[in-house]
Amino acid sequence: MGRCHTGAFGSSEAIDAIFGGYYWYTHRSEAIVSTAGAPAASTSAAPGPAVTAPAASTESAVMHPIDERESDHSTTLEQSDAKFLDALSQVGGWRAGALRLLVPTDLIRHIVATVDALPREKLALQTIPTKPVAGVFRVTRSDRGDTIAASNERRYEPYVAALTSLDTAQAAALYRYFYPLFQQAYRDLGYPKGYFNDRLVEVIDELLEAPDPKPPIEVVAPRAMFHYVDPDLEALSPGQKILVRVGPSNESAIKAKLREFRQAVTTP
């Protein structure tokens, strides 16, 4: 693979680092209430490999083309998992423990489906390319109501560390190398004339617009799921909600990496 074999993460790890936070929002039974940071029990359920296809999109001219002259045009999506994971493991800054964070099958399809869904109304758990975050989501209870416990930020740190430690230039190079597979997965999702890199850039821009409210952030569980008390936060897209939920430090680190990757995949 030459030099292109040394970079891959971008669309995968950059988004992986924020996926785990989605689990507390959709799994009320995984949350506990604390007042002083009591130890949290761990969970081990993993999302299924199924990918739910959205409705077809409106097509438009390509805005951010990827140079595919040095891309892999021979590997199929069905053959891609081992090759993609091996290449990903060789990206500069890769951490040995990062592999266990990823779902090892249909990885590129999961990444593409999740990227596309992040700005939409719903994000299906079975499309997410990472395993659930360890531990449980915790809230701090007071007379003023429930707020997200500050200790939750630590739960996401392995994902954020996996992201921020990677070499962005190498990540973008490997993304370009495997780009035909990302493009094919996007077409298979229901966009036969769509261009995945344009969608990726669009989603990154939407994520970068997520607010960074100062904690404590109030939440409530009127039914089966936690919701933000602030209607402006509750109205955010799933991707933006995740960024808010992982905590200020993690959100800042993720956004910095997303900006770097956006620059790398939009520069000729």
C-alpha positions, 0 to 999 in steps of 0.5 A: 500500500505504500505511504497510503497504508499509514493513514486512515481514521478520519471519518471512522475514529473522529466519529467513533470518539463521540458515538459511545455517548449516545447510549445513555440517551437511549438506554434509561436502564443503564443510568444511575443517580449519584450524589458523590461519585459512587463507583458505576457498574459496567455494561457489555452489550454491543450494537448489532451489525445491521444498518438501516437505510434512510430515504434517498437524498437530493443529489447535487454537484460534487463540492469536495472531490477526493483524488482517487488515483492512488486509491484501492479500487480492487477490494470489495466492501465484503472483503474490507474489514481485515484490510481496513483494520490492519491499515488503521492499526498502522496510523501514527499515534494508534493505541493498542486498546483502540481496536476493542472500541470498534465493531469488527464487522461491516465497519465501513458500512457502519461508519458511513451510515452513522455519519449520514445519520448524525444530523438527522432526527434519529441515530439507530444504535445498530449502525454505530461502529463502536462498542458501548461505553463502559460503565453507566451514565450518572446524574447528580440529584439536588433540590434544583433537579438532576444534572449530568454528573461531572464524572461521566466525562471520564467514561468517554476519555478512551474514545477521545484519546484514540482520536486525538492521538492519531496523526491527522495527515496519515488518517486523511491519506488512508481515508483517501486510499479506501475512499471507493469503499466509503463511496460505495457504502454511501451509494448502497445506503440509498444515494446512488448519485450522492458523494460521501465526502461532501456528506462527511464535510457537511456533517462535520460542519454541523457537529462543529456548530454544537454549543458548549454549555457550561455544566452542570447540565440539567436532564430529566427522564419523563418516560424511558429516556433522559432528555435535556431540560433546556429546550434548545439543547433538546432540539439539537441533532443526535450528533450535537447532543452527543458532543454536549453530553461527553463534557466540555474538555472532550467536546473541545478536543473532538472539535479540534480534531474534526477541524483538522480532518476537515481541512485535510479532506477538502485540500486538493 
